Amino acid sequence: MSRRRLPDRRPSIIAELLHDGRVYAVSLGFDPADAWLGEVFAHGAKVGSNMDGILDDACIALSLLLQHGVDSAALARTMGRLGDGKTPASIIGALADLLTAEALQ
């Protein structure tokens, strides 16, 4: 599938995400024509840290997956879970869950 690009100017919403005792600020970008969710950015790790770089790269990967037509719910289902089978094992899984929740609204 080809990549669906977002317009240069687009609305976004800001959300707070709590994972593993840390608070992350998450920005979700939408196409104004049809409210299609196409990008995610997250901040909350110490600037310049390895985790900050991992989070940036993970958001780019998640955004590209969305832009190439991967369903956010299918993406969230593939992420690792803790022993309860529900709690995301990583911040990346928590972001995928948030994408699914936002896409359903």
C-alpha positions as CSV (number, residue, x, y, z in Angstrom):
1,M,0.0,0.0,0.0
2,S,1.2,3.5,-0.8
3,R,1.8,6.1,1.9
4,R,-0.9,8.5,2.8
5,R,0.7,11.8,3.7
6,L,-0.9,14.3,6.1
7,P,-1.3,17.9,4.9
8,D,1.4,20.3,5.9
9,R,-1.0,22.1,8.2
10,R,-3.2,19.8,10.3
11,P,-5.0,19.7,13.6
12,S,-3.7,17.8,16.5
13,I,-4.7,16.9,20.0
14,I,-2.5,16.7,23.1
15,A,-3.0,13.9,25.6
16,E,-1.2,12.7,28.7
17,L,-0.2,9.1,28.9
18,L,0.8,7.4,32.1
19,H,2.9,4.3,31.7
20,D,5.1,2.6,34.3
21,G,4.8,5.5,36.7
22,R,6.0,8.1,34.1
23,V,3.9,10.8,32.5
24,Y,4.3,11.3,28.7
25,A,2.9,14.2,26.6
26,V,1.5,12.8,23.4
27,S,0.5,14.7,20.3
28,L,-1.7,13.0,17.7
29,G,-2.0,14.6,14.2
30,F,-5.1,14.3,12.1
31,D,-6.1,14.9,8.5
32,P,-8.8,17.7,8.8
33,A,-10.7,16.3,5.8
34,D,-11.8,13.1,7.5
35,A,-10.2,13.1,11.0
36,W,-7.9,10.3,9.9
37,L,-5.2,9.7,12.5
38,G,-1.8,9.7,10.9
39,E,1.0,10.7,13.3
40,V,2.1,10.4,16.9
41,F,4.8,12.3,18.8
42,A,5.6,11.6,22.5
43,H,7.8,13.3,25.0
44,G,8.6,12.4,28.6
45,A,12.0,10.9,28.7
46,K,15.0,13.0,29.7
47,V,16.1,15.0,26.7
48,G,19.1,13.5,25.0
49,S,18.8,10.2,26.8
50,N,18.7,6.8,25.1
51,M,15.0,6.5,26.0
52,D,14.3,9.9,24.4
53,G,15.9,8.6,21.1
54,I,14.0,5.3,21.3
55,L,10.7,7.1,21.9
56,D,11.4,9.4,18.9
57,D,12.2,6.5,16.7
58,A,9.2,4.5,17.9
59,C,6.9,7.4,17.1
60,I,8.3,7.7,13.6
61,A,7.7,4.0,13.1
62,L,4.2,4.1,14.5
63,S,3.4,7.1,12.3
64,L,4.7,5.5,9.2
65,L,2.7,2.3,9.9
66,L,-0.5,4.4,10.2
67,Q,0.4,6.3,7.0
68,H,0.8,3.0,5.2
69,G,-2.6,1.8,6.2
70,V,-1.9,-0.4,9.2
71,D,-5.0,-0.5,11.4
72,S,-4.3,0.9,14.9
73,A,-6.3,-1.8,16.6
74,A,-4.3,-4.5,14.8
75,L,-1.1,-2.8,15.7
76,A,-2.1,-2.6,19.4
77,R,-3.0,-6.3,19.4
78,T,0.5,-7.3,18.3
79,M,2.2,-5.5,21.2
80,G,3.6,-7.3,24.2
81,R,1.5,-7.4,27.4
82,L,2.3,-8.0,31.0
83,G,1.0,-11.1,32.9
84,D,-2.5,-9.8,33.2
85,G,-2.8,-9.9,29.4
86,K,-4.0,-6.3,29.3
87,T,-1.3,-3.9,30.5
88,P,1.2,-2.9,27.8
89,A,4.7,-4.2,28.4
90,S,6.3,-1.0,27.0
91,I,5.6,2.6,26.3
92,I,5.4,1.7,22.6
93,G,2.5,-0.7,23.4
94,A,0.9,2.0,25.5
95,L,1.1,4.4,22.6
96,A,-0.4,1.8,20.2
97,D,-3.3,1.4,22.7
98,L,-3.8,5.2,22.8
99,L,-3.9,5.3,19.0
100,T,-6.6,2.8,19.0
101,A,-8.6,4.6,21.7
102,E,-8.3,7.9,19.7
103,A,-9.2,6.2,16.4
104,L,-12.4,4.9,17.9
105,Q,-13.6,8.3,19.0
